């Protein structure tokens, strides 16, 4: 079981940056990959970024590539997402997700993840 808590959301202006964090509470020695998804009002949940346990494998959404950096600290059990040059269309609830994967494996599909946080709101004004 992995419990996830997101933080760092808020209201920013277009062009500004924001850093999201996800804290994991997991009583396991197994490896778990982590990811960020987002859901805008009236839309489905979409992939943002993912990282393997080892940090060797990372994926980014094409729509946000070049504006994102994902990393994790396994000792602190945290995952971070740095978002730069934010746009109004980035407004959404951002969710942290996790699943038990091999150490170098990361996934883009939401159905591959078993554990989810409650989300944090990111609002970008124009």
N, C-alpha and C positions, 0 to 999 in steps of 0.2 A: 504494500500500500504506500502511495506517495501523496502527501498533502501539499498543495501549492498555494501560495499567496502572492499576488501581484501588488506592486506599488510603483509610484512615480508618474502616474497619469496626471493630467491637468489641462488647463487652457493656455494655449500659446498662439502667437501670431504666425502667419505664413512666413516661411523662411527661417524660423527659429528651430532650435533643437530641443530634444527631450530624451531622457534616459529612463527606461523602464527596468524594473528588477523583479525577479521571481525567486522567492525563497521556498526551498523544498524541505519537507520534513519526511524522511523516509527511514524506516527501520529495516534496512536491507543492505547487504553487501553487493547486491547485483548491480550491473551497469544499467543506467537509464538515460535514454536520449531525451532531449527537451526541445520545445519549439514554441513559437508565438503564432497565434492566429488572431484575426480581427473580424469584427462584424459591425458593419455600418447599418444605420436604421433602414429597415425594409429590404435588406440584402442578406444573402447567406454568409456563412462563415468562410473566410478565405485565409490561405496560408500567407505568412509573412516571412518567417525565418526559422531555421532549425539547426541544431548542433548536436553532435554525437557526445557520448560520455568522455571520450578522449580529447575532444576538441579538434580532432584532425579533419572531420567532415563537417562542412557547413553548407547550407543552402539558403538562398534568398529569393523572394518573389521578384519576378522580372520587373514588375511595376515600381518596385522600390529599390532595385539594385543600384548600388553606388551611393545610396543615402543611408544604408544600414550597416551596423556592425554588431554581431552577436558574439558573446563570450560567456564563459562559465568558470566558477571557482568551486571545485568539488569538495575542498576542505570546508569552505563556508556554506556549501550547498546552495549556491545562488547562480542565477543566470541573468545576464543583463542584455538589454537591447538599446543601442544608441541610435537614435533617429535624427538625421540632419535634414535641413532644408524642407521642413514639413509643409505640406500643402493642405488646403481645405478638404480635399478628397481623402486625406488620411484620417479624417475624423471617424472614430469608431470606438467600440469597446475592444480592448486588447486582452486576449486570454493566453495564459501560460498552459502548456500541456507537457505531459511526460509519459514515457512507456519504457518497459524493459526491453532493451535492444542489445546486440553485441556492441562492444566498446567503440568501434569505429563507424557504427551505423547511425544514420539520421534519416528522417522521413518527412515528406511533404504532405502526405495525406492525413486529413484529420481523423479518419477512421482507424489509423494505425496507433492512435494515442488513447490510452485508457484512463488517464488522470488529468483533471482539469481544475484550474483555479476559477474564481468567481468573476474575474475580469477587472480591468481598470479603464476608466473613460479617458480618452484623448480627444480633445476638441481643438481644432485649428481654425482660427478666424482669419478672414481675408482682409 
